[in-house]
C-alpha cells in the first residue's frame, strides 16, 4: 500500500464513521477553551473538566481572570499538573488577551503563541477548534498513532515534523477533524502500551498491525 493509498483509506474511514469529532474538553466560548487547553498540558481532559467549572464560575471572563491574584487561582486548579506555573500562565494570558487583543481570542497561530502558556500545540488546537483553520496539533496520541498507521515516517522525531507531514497529505477541509480522529483513536483504541488491535477497525491499512501480526496473535 502506498502512502497516498494509506491516507485515502484513513480519510475515507473516518469521514464515514466519525464525521463530526469534537474535543472532549468542556467549554462554552473561546476564552474557556483557551484556559482549558492551557490547563490540559500533561494532564487528562477528564481532570481538567472536573477543575474548570469552579474556575469559570469565579472568573467567567478574561477580564475577571486578568484581575485575579495567584492565591485566588491556585487553590482552584491545584489538583491538575503543574498548578503553580499554570496559575501564572492563565492570569498572564488573560491580561494580554484583554490589553493586547481587545479581549478577542486570536485566530492565527503566530498571534496565539504570544500568549503566556500557549505553545504551538495549544495554538493549533484553538485555531482549529474555534476557527476551523487547517492547523494540526500534535500531542502524544497524534504523534504515536500517525506513526503506527504509517501516515508519517518513523524517522520524524519532532512534533513539528509530524505536523508538517500530516498537513501536507490531508485535505485542508479534513485537517481540523483529522486532529480529533487521531487523538480519539489513540486515547481509546491505539493505546500507548497495549493497543487494542483486536477491537480496531482500521488494521487493514495499519503498518504497526502488519508488522506485529505474529506478536499480536491475530489473523489477517
N, C-alpha and C positions, 0 to 999 in steps of 0.2 A: 504494500500500500504506500503510495507516495504521500508526501507531506500535504499536498493540495487535496488529495482524496481524504486524508485524515481530518483536516479542517472541515471539509464539506460534510463528512459524516457527523462530526461533533456538532456543527451548527444545525444541521437538519434534525438531529435527535432532540436537542434541547429546544429548538423553536417549536417543535410539536408537543413535547412533554412538559416543558417549563416555560410557557410563552410570556409569563409576566412575573419573573422573580423579583423579590424585594429584599432590602436589608432587614435583618432581624432586630436592629436597634429601634427602640420606640422613640418617636419624636412627632411633633405637630407643626414645626416650622423649621426653616433653615438654621436659625440660631440654635435650637435644641439639638438638631442633628450634628452641628459642628461641635458642640460641647460633648455630645455622646461619643463621637468618633475620636476626639482627643482622649477621652477617658478610656476608650476601648483598647488603647495601645497596650499590648502584652497583658490583656485582661479579657475575659469572656464577655460576649454580648449579654448573656444571662445575668451576670453580676452587675454590669452597667445598667441594665434595665431595672434591677432592684434598687439601684442607687439614685438614679436621676429624678424619680418623682418628687422626693423631698427637696432635692436641689432646685428643681424648676418651680416648685411651689414657693420657695423663699426668694428665688431670683428668676422671675418669669420672663425677663427680657435682658438683652445685653446691657441696657442702661443700669438695671438693678445690679447685675453682676459686676459691672465696671466700678461701682462704688462700694463693693464688698471688701471686707478685710479678710486676710488669710485665716484668722481664727474663727471666722464665721463659716468659711467654705470647707476647711479641712475636716471638721467633725462629720460633715455630710457625705464625704467621699472617702473616709478613712478605710473603708472595707475593700476598696479596689487597690490594684497595684500602684505603687509609687504615688501615694496621695499627696505627699509633700510637694513634689515638683508639679504635679497636675493641678493642684490648687493654685499655684503661682501662674501656671500656663493659662488656665481658663480665665482668671482675673485679668491677666495681661492681654489675652485675646479680646476680651470684651471691651477693654479700654481702647485698644487700637481699632476695633470694629466701629465703635461709636465716634472716636475722634478723627480717624483717617479714612473711613469708608462710609460715612453718613449712615451708619447702622444697617448697612446692606451687606450681606454675605457675598463676597466676590464670586464671579463665575469662572474666572481664569486661574489656572494653576499657579502662574507666575505671581499673581496677587495674593492668592491664598497662603502661599508658603511664607509670606512676610509676617503672618500672624504667629504669635508665640504658641508653641506646642503643635504647630501644623507643619509636618514634613510632607514629602511628595506623595506618600501613600494616602495620608489623610486628605490632602488637597484633591487628589484624583477621585476619592470617594465623593466628596462634596460636589465637585464639578460634574461628576457622572450622575449621582442620585438626584441632586437638586435641579440641575440644569440640563440633564440628559446629554451632556457633551461626551464625545468619544474618547474618554480617558479610562485607562486600565490601572486600577490599584492592585499592586502585587503584594499580598500578605503571604504568610507561610503556606496557607492552603493553595492559593493560586500558584505559587512557586513550585510546590510539590506535585500537584495534580497535572499541571501543564507539562511537566517533565515526564511524569509517569505515562500519560497518554501518548506522548511523543509529539506534542504540538510544538515544543521547543527543544533544542538540543541540550543534552546533559552538560555539555561544556560551558553553558552560560551560567556564570557564578554569582551574578548580582540581580537584585530585583529590577533594576533599571534595564538591564539587558533583556530579561524575560519580558518586561513590559513592552519594549520596543518591538520585539519579535512578534508578540501576540497582536499588537495593534497593526502591524504590517500585514498580517494574514487574515484578520477578521474584518468583515464588512463594517463600515462605520456605524450603521444603524444597529448592529448587534453588539458592539463593544460594551455599552453600559450593562446589557443583560449578561454578556459572557462573563463579566466580572463576578456576578452573583452565581452564575451556573457553576463556575469553578470553585468558588468559596463553599457553596452549599454541598456540592458533591464531595469536597474534601472534608467537610465538617461531619457529614452523616454516612458516607459510603467509603470513600477512599481515605481511610484513616491513616495517620502517620505510622503507627507501629504495626497495626494489623488491618490492612484494607479488607473490606467485606466484598471480595471478588465474587463470592457465591450469590450475593444479592445485587450485583452491579449489572446494569442493562447495556453498558457500553464497552464490554470486554472485546467485542468484535473488532474494534479499532484501537485497542489499548496496547501499547508496546510493553508495559510492565506485565500485563497478564500473559502475553505471548511468550515473554522471556522467562517468566516464573511459573509456567503452567505445571511443570512436574512438581515443584515445591508446594504450589497451592493445592494440588491434589484434585483438580477439576478437569474434566474432559472438555475439549473444544466443542 
